[in-house]
């Protein structure tokens, strides 16, 4: 699939939630349990941290097929300035077509330019495809957060992973 990676814009909000909400509705890929509105996403983009990175993947027809964002781990101390938290989402109809790989290829060098040395995230323990995607990108498992999420009355563990960029 031919895709272009670019920075997210406010006008992408509707397309972003059209990717994210079906993933949430599936109840097996993310710990998010509540759909997002385009207005909420526009506000998220408007107030996105200056050190953050928010990339979208656009297909040849300009339709968004995925997105990835990296935000500072904590802004209450400079001790964590080198750590970012990553989220990756690919349209359910476009999985296993290289979209996430292209997003990682853009985000890793952008993260280094913004001073990040480490990326940290959580992956649902029952989402092996996502975990394998991250592991192929050089992430390492560092632990499990037991009963980390509770979705529809069911506890879900999350795998804690990290990647050192330097």
MODELLER restraints for C-alpha pairs under 7 A, 6 or more apart:
rsr = mdl.restraints
at = mdl.atoms
rsr.add(forms.Gaussian(group=physical.xy_distance, feature=features.Distance(at['CA:1:A'], at['CA:97:A']), mean=6.28, stdev=0.5))
rsr.add(forms.Gaussian(group=physical.xy_distance, feature=features.Distance(at['CA:2:A'], at['CA:59:A']), mean=6.07, stdev=0.5))
rsr.add(forms.Gaussian(group=physical.xy_distance, feature=features.Distance(at['CA:2:A'], at['CA:60:A']), mean=6.03, stdev=0.5))
rsr.add(forms.Gaussian(group=physical.xy_distance, feature=features.Distance(at['CA:3:A'], at['CA:57:A']), mean=6.11, stdev=0.5))
rsr.add(forms.Gaussian(group=physical.xy_distance, feature=features.Distance(at['CA:3:A'], at['CA:58:A']), mean=5.31, stdev=0.5))
rsr.add(forms.Gaussian(group=physical.xy_distance, feature=features.Distance(at['CA:3:A'], at['CA:59:A']), mean=4.46, stdev=0.5))
rsr.add(forms.Gaussian(group=physical.xy_distance, feature=features.Distance(at['CA:3:A'], at['CA:60:A']), mean=5.97, stdev=0.5))
rsr.add(forms.Gaussian(group=physical.xy_distance, feature=features.Distance(at['CA:4:A'], at['CA:57:A']), mean=5.66, stdev=0.5))
rsr.add(forms.Gaussian(group=physical.xy_distance, feature=features.Distance(at['CA:4:A'], at['CA:58:A']), mean=5.18, stdev=0.5))
rsr.add(forms.Gaussian(group=physical.xy_distance, feature=features.Distance(at['CA:4:A'], at['CA:59:A']), mean=6.50, stdev=0.5))
rsr.add(forms.Gaussian(group=physical.xy_distance, feature=features.Distance(at['CA:5:A'], at['CA:55:A']), mean=6.40, stdev=0.5))
rsr.add(forms.Gaussian(group=physical.xy_distance, feature=features.Distance(at['CA:5:A'], at['CA:56:A']), mean=5.68, stdev=0.5))
rsr.add(forms.Gaussian(group=physical.xy_distance, feature=features.Distance(at['CA:5:A'], at['CA:57:A']), mean=4.65, stdev=0.5))
rsr.add(forms.Gaussian(group=physical.xy_distance, feature=features.Distance(at['CA:5:A'], at['CA:58:A']), mean=6.38, stdev=0.5))
rsr.add(forms.Gaussian(group=physical.xy_distance, feature=features.Distance(at['CA:5:A'], at['CA:103:A']), mean=6.65, stdev=0.5))
rsr.add(forms.Gaussian(group=physical.xy_distance, feature=features.Distance(at['CA:6:A'], at['CA:55:A']), mean=5.46, stdev=0.5))
rsr.add(forms.Gaussian(group=physical.xy_distance, feature=features.Distance(at['CA:6:A'], at['CA:56:A']), mean=5.59, stdev=0.5))
rsr.add(forms.Gaussian(group=physical.xy_distance, feature=features.Distance(at['CA:6:A'], at['CA:57:A']), mean=6.71, stdev=0.5))
rsr.add(forms.Gaussian(group=physical.xy_distance, feature=features.Distance(at['CA:7:A'], at['CA:54:A']), mean=5.78, stdev=0.5))
rsr.add(forms.Gaussian(group=physical.xy_distance, feature=features.Distance(at['CA:7:A'], at['CA:55:A']), mean=4.52, stdev=0.5))
rsr.add(forms.Gaussian(group=physical.xy_distance, feature=features.Distance(at['CA:7:A'], at['CA:56:A']), mean=6.08, stdev=0.5))
rsr.add(forms.Gaussian(group=physical.xy_distance, feature=features.Distance(at['CA:8:A'], at['CA:54:A']), mean=5.59, stdev=0.5))
rsr.add(forms.Gaussian(group=physical.xy_distance, feature=features.Distance(at['CA:8:A'], at['CA:55:A']), mean=5.33, stdev=0.5))
rsr.add(forms.Gaussian(group=physical.xy_distance, feature=features.Distance(at['CA:8:A'], at['CA:56:A']), mean=5.54, stdev=0.5))
rsr.add(forms.Gaussian(group=physical.xy_distance, feature=features.Distance(at['CA:10:A'], at['CA:42:A']), mean=5.40, stdev=0.5))
rsr.add(forms.Gaussian(group=physical.xy_distance, feature=features.Distance(at['CA:10:A'], at['CA:45:A']), mean=6.05, stdev=0.5))
rsr.add(forms.Gaussian(group=physical.xy_distance, feature=features.Distance(at['CA:10:A'], at['CA:46:A']), mean=6.94, stdev=0.5))
rsr.add(forms.Gaussian(group=physical.xy_distance, feature=features.Distance(at['CA:13:A'], at['CA:38:A']), mean=5.24, stdev=0.5))
rsr.add(forms.Gaussian(group=physical.xy_distance, feature=features.Distance(at['CA:13:A'], at['CA:41:A']), mean=5.35, stdev=0.5))
rsr.add(forms.Gaussian(group=physical.xy_distance, feature=features.Distance(at['CA:13:A'], at['CA:42:A']), mean=5.34, stdev=0.5))
rsr.add(forms.Gaussian(group=physical.xy_distance, feature=features.Distance(at['CA:14:A'], at['CA:38:A']), mean=4.87, stdev=0.5))
rsr.add(forms.Gaussian(group=physical.xy_distance, feature=features.Distance(at['CA:15:A'], at['CA:64:A']), mean=6.26, stdev=0.5))
rsr.add(forms.Gaussian(group=physical.xy_distance, feature=features.Distance(at['CA:17:A'], at['CA:36:A']), mean=6.15, stdev=0.5))
rsr.add(forms.Gaussian(group=physical.xy_distance, feature=features.Distance(at['CA:17:A'], at['CA:37:A']), mean=6.65, stdev=0.5))
rsr.add(forms.Gaussian(group=physical.xy_distance, feature=features.Distance(at['CA:17:A'], at['CA:38:A']), mean=6.23, stdev=0.5))
rsr.add(forms.Gaussian(group=physical.xy_distance, feature=features.Distance(at['CA:19:A'], at['CA:66:A']), mean=6.92, stdev=0.5))
rsr.add(forms.Gaussian(group=physical.xy_distance, feature=features.Distance(at['CA:19:A'], at['CA:90:A']), mean=6.93, stdev=0.5))
rsr.add(forms.Gaussian(group=physical.xy_distance, feature=features.Distance(at['CA:19:A'], at['CA:91:A']), mean=5.04, stdev=0.5))
rsr.add(forms.Gaussian(group=physical.xy_distance, feature=features.Distance(at['CA:20:A'], at['CA:89:A']), mean=6.92, stdev=0.5))
rsr.add(forms.Gaussian(group=physical.xy_distance, feature=features.Distance(at['CA:21:A'], at['CA:35:A']), mean=5.24, stdev=0.5))
rsr.add(forms.Gaussian(group=physical.xy_distance, feature=features.Distance(at['CA:21:A'], at['CA:36:A']), mean=6.58, stdev=0.5))
rsr.add(forms.Gaussian(group=physical.xy_distance, feature=features.Distance(at['CA:23:A'], at['CA:29:A']), mean=6.29, stdev=0.5))
rsr.add(forms.Gaussian(group=physical.xy_distance, feature=features.Distance(at['CA:23:A'], at['CA:92:A']), mean=6.87, stdev=0.5))
rsr.add(forms.Gaussian(group=physical.xy_distance, feature=features.Distance(at['CA:24:A'], at['CA:30:A']), mean=6.30, stdev=0.5))
rsr.add(forms.Gaussian(group=physical.xy_distance, feature=features.Distance(at['CA:24:A'], at['CA:32:A']), mean=5.97, stdev=0.5))
rsr.add(forms.Gaussian(group=physical.xy_distance, feature=features.Distance(at['CA:24:A'], at['CA:33:A']), mean=5.87, stdev=0.5))
rsr.add(forms.Gaussian(group=physical.xy_distance, feature=features.Distance(at['CA:24:A'], at['CA:34:A']), mean=6.94, stdev=0.5))
rsr.add(forms.Gaussian(group=physical.xy_distance, feature=features.Distance(at['CA:24:A'], at['CA:35:A']), mean=6.53, stdev=0.5))
rsr.add(forms.Gaussian(group=physical.xy_distance, feature=features.Distance(at['CA:28:A'], at['CA:127:A']), mean=6.86, stdev=0.5))
rsr.add(forms.Gaussian(group=physical.xy_distance, feature=features.Distance(at['CA:29:A'], at['CA:124:A']), mean=6.91, stdev=0.5))
rsr.add(forms.Gaussian(group=physical.xy_distance, feature=features.Distance(at['CA:29:A'], at['CA:127:A']), mean=5.88, stdev=0.5))
rsr.add(forms.Gaussian(group=physical.xy_distance, feature=features.Distance(at['CA:30:A'], at['CA:124:A']), mean=6.47, stdev=0.5))
rsr.add(forms.Gaussian(group=physical.xy_distance, feature=features.Distance(at['CA:31:A'], at['CA:124:A']), mean=6.96, stdev=0.5))
rsr.add(forms.Gaussian(group=physical.xy_distance, feature=features.Distance(at['CA:31:A'], at['CA:149:A']), mean=6.31, stdev=0.5))
rsr.add(forms.Gaussian(group=physical.xy_distance, feature=features.Distance(at['CA:33:A'], at['CA:151:A']), mean=6.50, stdev=0.5))
rsr.add(forms.Gaussian(group=physical.xy_distance, feature=features.Distance(at['CA:49:A'], at['CA:71:A']), mean=6.87, stdev=0.5))
rsr.add(forms.Gaussian(group=physical.xy_distance, feature=features.Distance(at['CA:51:A'], at['CA:72:A']), mean=6.97, stdev=0.5))
rsr.add(forms.Gaussian(group=physical.xy_distance, feature=features.Distance(at['CA:51:A'], at['CA:114:A']), mean=6.43, stdev=0.5))
rsr.add(forms.Gaussian(group=physical.xy_distance, feature=features.Distance(at['CA:52:A'], at['CA:70:A']), mean=5.48, stdev=0.5))
rsr.add(forms.Gaussian(group=physical.xy_distance, feature=features.Distance(at['CA:52:A'], at['CA:71:A']), mean=4.57, stdev=0.5))
rsr.add(forms.Gaussian(group=physical.xy_distance, feature=features.Distance(at['CA:52:A'], at['CA:72:A']), mean=6.54, stdev=0.5))
rsr.add(forms.Gaussian(group=physical.xy_distance, feature=features.Distance(at['CA:53:A'], at['CA:69:A']), mean=5.43, stdev=0.5))
rsr.add(forms.Gaussian(group=physical.xy_distance, feature=features.Distance(at['CA:53:A'], at['CA:70:A']), mean=5.03, stdev=0.5))
rsr.add(forms.Gaussian(group=physical.xy_distance, feature=features.Distance(at['CA:53:A'], at['CA:71:A']), mean=6.65, stdev=0.5))
rsr.add(forms.Gaussian(group=physical.xy_distance, feature=features.Distance(at['CA:54:A'], at['CA:68:A']), mean=5.86, stdev=0.5))
rsr.add(forms.Gaussian(group=physical.xy_distance, feature=features.Distance(at['CA:54:A'], at['CA:69:A']), mean=4.23, stdev=0.5))
rsr.add(forms.Gaussian(group=physical.xy_distance, feature=features.Distance(at['CA:54:A'], at['CA:70:A']), mean=6.43, stdev=0.5))
rsr.add(forms.Gaussian(group=physical.xy_distance, feature=features.Distance(at['CA:55:A'], at['CA:67:A']), mean=5.57, stdev=0.5))
rsr.add(forms.Gaussian(group=physical.xy_distance, feature=features.Distance(at['CA:55:A'], at['CA:68:A']), mean=5.33, stdev=0.5))
rsr.add(forms.Gaussian(group=physical.xy_distance, feature=features.Distance(at['CA:55:A'], at['CA:69:A']), mean=6.22, stdev=0.5))
rsr.add(forms.Gaussian(group=physical.xy_distance, feature=features.Distance(at['CA:55:A'], at['CA:103:A']), mean=6.98, stdev=0.5))
rsr.add(forms.Gaussian(group=physical.xy_distance, feature=features.Distance(at['CA:56:A'], at['CA:64:A']), mean=6.75, stdev=0.5))
rsr.add(forms.Gaussian(group=physical.xy_distance, feature=features.Distance(at['CA:56:A'], at['CA:66:A']), mean=5.82, stdev=0.5))
rsr.add(forms.Gaussian(group=physical.xy_distance, feature=features.Distance(at['CA:56:A'], at['CA:67:A']), mean=4.17, stdev=0.5))
rsr.add(forms.Gaussian(group=physical.xy_distance, feature=features.Distance(at['CA:56:A'], at['CA:68:A']), mean=6.45, stdev=0.5))
rsr.add(forms.Gaussian(group=physical.xy_distance, feature=features.Distance(at['CA:57:A'], at['CA:64:A']), mean=5.64, stdev=0.5))
rsr.add(forms.Gaussian(group=physical.xy_distance, feature=features.Distance(at['CA:57:A'], at['CA:65:A']), mean=5.62, stdev=0.5))
rsr.add(forms.Gaussian(group=physical.xy_distance, feature=features.Distance(at['CA:57:A'], at['CA:66:A']), mean=5.03, stdev=0.5))
rsr.add(forms.Gaussian(group=physical.xy_distance, feature=features.Distance(at['CA:57:A'], at['CA:67:A']), mean=5.81, stdev=0.5))
rsr.add(forms.Gaussian(group=physical.xy_distance, feature=features.Distance(at['CA:57:A'], at['CA:99:A']), mean=6.90, stdev=0.5))
rsr.add(forms.Gaussian(group=physical.xy_distance, feature=features.Distance(at['CA:57:A'], at['CA:103:A']), mean=6.88, stdev=0.5))
rsr.add(forms.Gaussian(group=physical.xy_distance, feature=features.Distance(at['CA:58:A'], at['CA:64:A']), mean=4.34, stdev=0.5))
rsr.add(forms.Gaussian(group=physical.xy_distance, feature=features.Distance(at['CA:58:A'], at['CA:65:A']), mean=5.84, stdev=0.5))
rsr.add(forms.Gaussian(group=physical.xy_distance, feature=features.Distance(at['CA:59:A'], at['CA:65:A']), mean=6.49, stdev=0.5))
rsr.add(forms.Gaussian(group=physical.xy_distance, feature=features.Distance(at['CA:65:A'], at['CA:90:A']), mean=5.98, stdev=0.5))
rsr.add(forms.Gaussian(group=physical.xy_distance, feature=features.Distance(at['CA:65:A'], at['CA:91:A']), mean=5.13, stdev=0.5))
rsr.add(forms.Gaussian(group=physical.xy_distance, feature=features.Distance(at['CA:65:A'], at['CA:94:A']), mean=6.59, stdev=0.5))
rsr.add(forms.Gaussian(group=physical.xy_distance, feature=features.Distance(at['CA:66:A'], at['CA:89:A']), mean=5.48, stdev=0.5))
rsr.add(forms.Gaussian(group=physical.xy_distance, feature=features.Distance(at['CA:66:A'], at['CA:90:A']), mean=4.07, stdev=0.5))
rsr.add(forms.Gaussian(group=physical.xy_distance, feature=features.Distance(at['CA:66:A'], at['CA:91:A']), mean=5.61, stdev=0.5))
rsr.add(forms.Gaussian(group=physical.xy_distance, feature=features.Distance(at['CA:66:A'], at['CA:99:A']), mean=6.67, stdev=0.5))
rsr.add(forms.Gaussian(group=physical.xy_distance, feature=features.Distance(at['CA:67:A'], at['CA:88:A']), mean=6.05, stdev=0.5))
rsr.add(forms.Gaussian(group=physical.xy_distance, feature=features.Distance(at['CA:67:A'], at['CA:89:A']), mean=5.44, stdev=0.5))
rsr.add(forms.Gaussian(group=physical.xy_distance, feature=features.Distance(at['CA:67:A'], at['CA:90:A']), mean=6.51, stdev=0.5))
rsr.add(forms.Gaussian(group=physical.xy_distance, feature=features.Distance(at['CA:68:A'], at['CA:87:A']), mean=5.50, stdev=0.5))
rsr.add(forms.Gaussian(group=physical.xy_distance, feature=features.Distance(at['CA:68:A'], at['CA:88:A']), mean=4.38, stdev=0.5))
rsr.add(forms.Gaussian(group=physical.xy_distance, feature=features.Distance(at['CA:68:A'], at['CA:89:A']), mean=6.26, stdev=0.5))
rsr.add(forms.Gaussian(group=physical.xy_distance, feature=features.Distance(at['CA:68:A'], at['CA:103:A']), mean=6.51, stdev=0.5))
rsr.add(forms.Gaussian(group=physical.xy_distance, feature=features.Distance(at['CA:69:A'], at['CA:86:A']), mean=5.70, stdev=0.5))
rsr.add(forms.Gaussian(group=physical.xy_distance, feature=features.Distance(at['CA:69:A'], at['CA:87:A']), mean=5.41, stdev=0.5))
rsr.add(forms.Gaussian(group=physical.xy_distance, feature=features.Distance(at['CA:69:A'], at['CA:88:A']), mean=6.76, stdev=0.5))
rsr.add(forms.Gaussian(group=physical.xy_distance, feature=features.Distance(at['CA:70:A'], at['CA:84:A']), mean=5.87, stdev=0.5))
rsr.add(forms.Gaussian(group=physical.xy_distance, feature=features.Distance(at['CA:70:A'], at['CA:85:A']), mean=5.35, stdev=0.5))
rsr.add(forms.Gaussian(group=physical.xy_distance, feature=features.Distance(at['CA:70:A'], at['CA:86:A']), mean=4.46, stdev=0.5))
rsr.add(forms.Gaussian(group=physical.xy_distance, feature=features.Distance(at['CA:70:A'], at['CA:87:A']), mean=6.59, stdev=0.5))
rsr.add(forms.Gaussian(group=physical.xy_distance, feature=features.Distance(at['CA:71:A'], at['CA:84:A']), mean=5.31, stdev=0.5))
rsr.add(forms.Gaussian(group=physical.xy_distance, feature=features.Distance(at['CA:71:A'], at['CA:85:A']), mean=5.30, stdev=0.5))
rsr.add(forms.Gaussian(group=physical.xy_distance, feature=features.Distance(at['CA:71:A'], at['CA:86:A']), mean=6.71, stdev=0.5))
rsr.add(forms.Gaussian(group=physical.xy_distance, feature=features.Distance(at['CA:72:A'], at['CA:81:A']), mean=6.76, stdev=0.5))
rsr.add(forms.Gaussian(group=physical.xy_distance, feature=features.Distance(at['CA:72:A'], at['CA:83:A']), mean=6.26, stdev=0.5))
rsr.add(forms.Gaussian(group=physical.xy_distance, feature=features.Distance(at['CA:72:A'], at['CA:84:A']), mean=4.51, stdev=0.5))
rsr.add(forms.Gaussian(group=physical.xy_distance, feature=features.Distance(at['CA:72:A'], at['CA:85:A']), mean=6.17, stdev=0.5))
rsr.add(forms.Gaussian(group=physical.xy_distance, feature=features.Distance(at['CA:73:A'], at['CA:80:A']), mean=6.43, stdev=0.5))
rsr.add(forms.Gaussian(group=physical.xy_distance, feature=features.Distance(at['CA:73:A'], at['CA:83:A']), mean=5.52, stdev=0.5))
rsr.add(forms.Gaussian(group=physical.xy_distance, feature=features.Distance(at['CA:73:A'], at['CA:84:A']), mean=4.85, stdev=0.5))
rsr.add(forms.Gaussian(group=physical.xy_distance, feature=features.Distance(at['CA:73:A'], at['CA:85:A']), mean=5.46, stdev=0.5))
rsr.add(forms.Gaussian(group=physical.xy_distance, feature=features.Distance(at['CA:74:A'], at['CA:80:A']), mean=6.13, stdev=0.5))
rsr.add(forms.Gaussian(group=physical.xy_distance, feature=features.Distance(at['CA:82:A'], at['CA:115:A']), mean=6.09, stdev=0.5))
rsr.add(forms.Gaussian(group=physical.xy_distance, feature=features.Distance(at['CA:82:A'], at['CA:116:A']), mean=4.35, stdev=0.5))
rsr.add(forms.Gaussian(group=physical.xy_distance, feature=features.Distance(at['CA:82:A'], at['CA:117:A']), mean=5.09, stdev=0.5))
rsr.add(forms.Gaussian(group=physical.xy_distance, feature=features.Distance(at['CA:82:A'], at['CA:118:A']), mean=6.24, stdev=0.5))
rsr.add(forms.Gaussian(group=physical.xy_distance, feature=features.Distance(at['CA:83:A'], at['CA:116:A']), mean=5.65, stdev=0.5))
rsr.add(forms.Gaussian(group=physical.xy_distance, feature=features.Distance(at['CA:83:A'], at['CA:117:A']), mean=6.21, stdev=0.5))
rsr.add(forms.Gaussian(group=physical.xy_distance, feature=features.Distance(at['CA:83:A'], at['CA:118:A']), mean=4.85, stdev=0.5))
rsr.add(forms.Gaussian(group=physical.xy_distance, feature=features.Distance(at['CA:83:A'], at['CA:119:A']), mean=5.70, stdev=0.5))
rsr.add(forms.Gaussian(group=physical.xy_distance, feature=features.Distance(at['CA:83:A'], at['CA:120:A']), mean=6.99, stdev=0.5))
rsr.add(forms.Gaussian(group=physical.xy_distance, feature=features.Distance(at['CA:84:A'], at['CA:116:A']), mean=6.45, stdev=0.5))
rsr.add(forms.Gaussian(group=physical.xy_distance, feature=features.Distance(at['CA:84:A'], at['CA:118:A']), mean=6.37, stdev=0.5))
rsr.add(forms.Gaussian(group=physical.xy_distance, feature=features.Distance(at['CA:84:A'], at['CA:119:A']), mean=4.85, stdev=0.5))
rsr.add(forms.Gaussian(group=physical.xy_distance, feature=features.Distance(at['CA:84:A'], at['CA:120:A']), mean=6.08, stdev=0.5))
rsr.add(forms.Gaussian(group=physical.xy_distance, feature=features.Distance(at['CA:85:A'], at['CA:119:A']), mean=5.74, stdev=0.5))
rsr.add(forms.Gaussian(group=physical.xy_distance, feature=features.Distance(at['CA:85:A'], at['CA:120:A']), mean=4.91, stdev=0.5))
rsr.add(forms.Gaussian(group=physical.xy_distance, feature=features.Distance(at['CA:85:A'], at['CA:121:A']), mean=5.48, stdev=0.5))
rsr.add(forms.Gaussian(group=physical.xy_distance, feature=features.Distance(at['CA:86:A'], at['CA:119:A']), mean=6.57, stdev=0.5))
rsr.add(forms.Gaussian(group=physical.xy_distance, feature=features.Distance(at['CA:86:A'], at['CA:120:A']), mean=6.35, stdev=0.5))
rsr.add(forms.Gaussian(group=physical.xy_distance, feature=features.Distance(at['CA:86:A'], at['CA:121:A']), mean=5.57, stdev=0.5))
rsr.add(forms.Gaussian(group=physical.xy_distance, feature=features.Distance(at['CA:90:A'], at['CA:99:A']), mean=6.86, stdev=0.5))
rsr.add(forms.Gaussian(group=physical.xy_distance, feature=features.Distance(at['CA:90:A'], at['CA:100:A']), mean=6.78, stdev=0.5))
rsr.add(forms.Gaussian(group=physical.xy_distance, feature=features.Distance(at['CA:117:A'], at['CA:164:A']), mean=5.93, stdev=0.5))
rsr.add(forms.Gaussian(group=physical.xy_distance, feature=features.Distance(at['CA:117:A'], at['CA:165:A']), mean=4.93, stdev=0.5))
rsr.add(forms.Gaussian(group=physical.xy_distance, feature=features.Distance(at['CA:117:A'], at['CA:166:A']), mean=5.62, stdev=0.5))
rsr.add(forms.Gaussian(group=physical.xy_distance, feature=features.Distance(at['CA:118:A'], at['CA:162:A']), mean=6.93, stdev=0.5))
rsr.add(forms.Gaussian(group=physical.xy_distance, feature=features.Distance(at['CA:118:A'], at['CA:163:A']), mean=5.61, stdev=0.5))
rsr.add(forms.Gaussian(group=physical.xy_distance, feature=features.Distance(at['CA:118:A'], at['CA:164:A']), mean=4.39, stdev=0.5))
rsr.add(forms.Gaussian(group=physical.xy_distance, feature=features.Distance(at['CA:118:A'], at['CA:165:A']), mean=5.47, stdev=0.5))
rsr.add(forms.Gaussian(group=physical.xy_distance, feature=features.Distance(at['CA:119:A'], at['CA:162:A']), mean=5.45, stdev=0.5))
rsr.add(forms.Gaussian(group=physical.xy_distance, feature=features.Distance(at['CA:119:A'], at['CA:163:A']), mean=5.17, stdev=0.5))
rsr.add(forms.Gaussian(group=physical.xy_distance, feature=features.Distance(at['CA:119:A'], at['CA:164:A']), mean=6.47, stdev=0.5))
rsr.add(forms.Gaussian(group=physical.xy_distance, feature=features.Distance(at['CA:120:A'], at['CA:161:A']), mean=5.91, stdev=0.5))
rsr.add(forms.Gaussian(group=physical.xy_distance, feature=features.Distance(at['CA:120:A'], at['CA:162:A']), mean=4.37, stdev=0.5))
rsr.add(forms.Gaussian(group=physical.xy_distance, feature=features.Distance(at['CA:120:A'], at['CA:163:A']), mean=6.63, stdev=0.5))
rsr.add(forms.Gaussian(group=physical.xy_distance, feature=features.Distance(at['CA:121:A'], at['CA:160:A']), mean=6.05, stdev=0.5))
rsr.add(forms.Gaussian(group=physical.xy_distance, feature=features.Distance(at['CA:121:A'], at['CA:161:A']), mean=5.55, stdev=0.5))
rsr.add(forms.Gaussian(group=physical.xy_distance, feature=features.Distance(at['CA:121:A'], at['CA:162:A']), mean=6.37, stdev=0.5))
rsr.add(forms.Gaussian(group=physical.xy_distance, feature=features.Distance(at['CA:122:A'], at['CA:158:A']), mean=5.83, stdev=0.5))
rsr.add(forms.Gaussian(group=physical.xy_distance, feature=features.Distance(at['CA:122:A'], at['CA:159:A']), mean=5.47, stdev=0.5))
rsr.add(forms.Gaussian(group=physical.xy_distance, feature=features.Distance(at['CA:122:A'], at['CA:160:A']), mean=4.65, stdev=0.5))
rsr.add(forms.Gaussian(group=physical.xy_distance, feature=features.Distance(at['CA:122:A'], at['CA:161:A']), mean=6.11, stdev=0.5))
rsr.add(forms.Gaussian(group=physical.xy_distance, feature=features.Distance(at['CA:123:A'], at['CA:130:A']), mean=6.99, stdev=0.5))
rsr.add(forms.Gaussian(group=physical.xy_distance, feature=features.Distance(at['CA:123:A'], at['CA:131:A']), mean=6.25, stdev=0.5))
rsr.add(forms.Gaussian(group=physical.xy_distance, feature=features.Distance(at['CA:123:A'], at['CA:158:A']), mean=5.32, stdev=0.5))
rsr.add(forms.Gaussian(group=physical.xy_distance, feature=features.Distance(at['CA:123:A'], at['CA:159:A']), mean=5.12, stdev=0.5))
rsr.add(forms.Gaussian(group=physical.xy_distance, feature=features.Distance(at['CA:123:A'], at['CA:160:A']), mean=6.63, stdev=0.5))
rsr.add(forms.Gaussian(group=physical.xy_distance, feature=features.Distance(at['CA:124:A'], at['CA:156:A']), mean=6.92, stdev=0.5))
rsr.add(forms.Gaussian(group=physical.xy_distance, feature=features.Distance(at['CA:124:A'], at['CA:157:A']), mean=6.14, stdev=0.5))
rsr.add(forms.Gaussian(group=physical.xy_distance, feature=features.Distance(at['CA:124:A'], at['CA:158:A']), mean=4.32, stdev=0.5))
rsr.add(forms.Gaussian(group=physical.xy_distance, feature=features.Distance(at['CA:124:A'], at['CA:159:A']), mean=6.06, stdev=0.5))
rsr.add(forms.Gaussian(group=physical.xy_distance, feature=features.Distance(at['CA:125:A'], at['CA:157:A']), mean=5.40, stdev=0.5))
rsr.add(forms.Gaussian(group=physical.xy_distance, feature=features.Distance(at['CA:125:A'], at['CA:158:A']), mean=4.86, stdev=0.5))
rsr.add(forms.Gaussian(group=physical.xy_distance, feature=features.Distance(at['CA:125:A'], at['CA:159:A']), mean=5.45, stdev=0.5))
rsr.add(forms.Gaussian(group=physical.xy_distance, feature=features.Distance(at['CA:138:A'], at['CA:163:A']), mean=6.23, stdev=0.5))
rsr.add(forms.Gaussian(group=physical.xy_distance, feature=features.Distance(at['CA:139:A'], at['CA:161:A']), mean=6.09, stdev=0.5))
rsr.add(forms.Gaussian(group=physical.xy_distance, feature=features.Distance(at['CA:139:A'], at['CA:162:A']), mean=5.18, stdev=0.5))
rsr.add(forms.Gaussian(group=physical.xy_distance, feature=features.Distance(at['CA:139:A'], at['CA:163:A']), mean=4.44, stdev=0.5))
rsr.add(forms.Gaussian(group=physical.xy_distance, feature=features.Distance(at['CA:140:A'], at['CA:161:A']), mean=5.35, stdev=0.5))
rsr.add(forms.Gaussian(group=physical.xy_distance, feature=features.Distance(at['CA:140:A'], at['CA:162:A']), mean=5.50, stdev=0.5))
rsr.add(forms.Gaussian(group=physical.xy_distance, feature=features.Distance(at['CA:140:A'], at['CA:163:A']), mean=6.31, stdev=0.5))
rsr.add(forms.Gaussian(group=physical.xy_distance, feature=features.Distance(at['CA:141:A'], at['CA:159:A']), mean=6.88, stdev=0.5))
rsr.add(forms.Gaussian(group=physical.xy_distance, feature=features.Distance(at['CA:141:A'], at['CA:160:A']), mean=5.95, stdev=0.5))
rsr.add(forms.Gaussian(group=physical.xy_distance, feature=features.Distance(at['CA:141:A'], at['CA:161:A']), mean=4.44, stdev=0.5))
rsr.add(forms.Gaussian(group=physical.xy_distance, feature=features.Distance(at['CA:141:A'], at['CA:162:A']), mean=6.73, stdev=0.5))
rsr.add(forms.Gaussian(group=physical.xy_distance, feature=features.Distance(at['CA:142:A'], at['CA:160:A']), mean=5.66, stdev=0.5))
rsr.add(forms.Gaussian(group=physical.xy_distance, feature=features.Distance(at['CA:142:A'], at['CA:161:A']), mean=5.49, stdev=0.5))
rsr.add(forms.Gaussian(group=physical.xy_distance, feature=features.Distance(at['CA:143:A'], at['CA:159:A']), mean=6.00, stdev=0.5))
rsr.add(forms.Gaussian(group=physical.xy_distance, feature=features.Distance(at['CA:143:A'], at['CA:160:A']), mean=5.13, stdev=0.5))
rsr.add(forms.Gaussian(group=physical.xy_distance, feature=features.Distance(at['CA:144:A'], at['CA:157:A']), mean=6.80, stdev=0.5))
rsr.add(forms.Gaussian(group=physical.xy_distance, feature=features.Distance(at['CA:144:A'], at['CA:158:A']), mean=5.74, stdev=0.5))
rsr.add(forms.Gaussian(group=physical.xy_distance, feature=features.Distance(at['CA:144:A'], at['CA:159:A']), mean=4.53, stdev=0.5))
rsr.add(forms.Gaussian(group=physical.xy_distance, feature=features.Distance(at['CA:144:A'], at['CA:160:A']), mean=5.65, stdev=0.5))
rsr.add(forms.Gaussian(group=physical.xy_distance, feature=features.Distance(at['CA:145:A'], at['CA:157:A']), mean=5.67, stdev=0.5))
rsr.add(forms.Gaussian(group=physical.xy_distance, feature=features.Distance(at['CA:145:A'], at['CA:158:A']), mean=5.18, stdev=0.5))
rsr.add(forms.Gaussian(group=physical.xy_distance, feature=features.Distance(at['CA:145:A'], at['CA:159:A']), mean=6.26, stdev=0.5))
rsr.add(forms.Gaussian(group=physical.xy_distance, feature=features.Distance(at['CA:145:A'], at['CA:160:A']), mean=6.92, stdev=0.5))
rsr.add(forms.Gaussian(group=physical.xy_distance, feature=features.Distance(at['CA:146:A'], at['CA:157:A']), mean=4.58, stdev=0.5))
rsr.add(forms.Gaussian(group=physical.xy_distance, feature=features.Distance(at['CA:146:A'], at['CA:158:A']), mean=6.63, stdev=0.5))
rsr.add(forms.Gaussian(group=physical.xy_distance, feature=features.Distance(at['CA:147:A'], at['CA:155:A']), mean=4.98, stdev=0.5))
rsr.add(forms.Gaussian(group=physical.xy_distance, feature=features.Distance(at['CA:147:A'], at['CA:156:A']), mean=5.15, stdev=0.5))
rsr.add(forms.Gaussian(group=physical.xy_distance, feature=features.Distance(at['CA:147:A'], at['CA:157:A']), mean=4.77, stdev=0.5))
rsr.add(forms.Gaussian(group=physical.xy_distance, feature=features.Distance(at['CA:148:A'], at['CA:156:A']), mean=5.98, stdev=0.5))
rsr.add(forms.Gaussian(group=physical.xy_distance, feature=features.Distance(at['CA:148:A'], at['CA:157:A']), mean=5.23, stdev=0.5))
rsr.add(forms.Gaussian(group=physical.xy_distance, feature=features.Distance(at['CA:148:A'], at['CA:158:A']), mean=6.08, stdev=0.5))
rsr.add(forms.Gaussian(group=physical.xy_distance, feature=features.Distance(at['CA:149:A'], at['CA:155:A']), mean=5.68, stdev=0.5))
rsr.add(forms.Gaussian(group=physical.xy_distance, feature=features.Distance(at['CA:149:A'], at['CA:156:A']), mean=5.08, stdev=0.5))
rsr.add(forms.Gaussian(group=physical.xy_distance, feature=features.Distance(at['CA:149:A'], at['CA:157:A']), mean=6.66, stdev=0.5))
rsr.add(forms.Gaussian(group=physical.xy_distance, feature=features.Distance(at['CA:150:A'], at['CA:156:A']), mean=6.00, stdev=0.5))
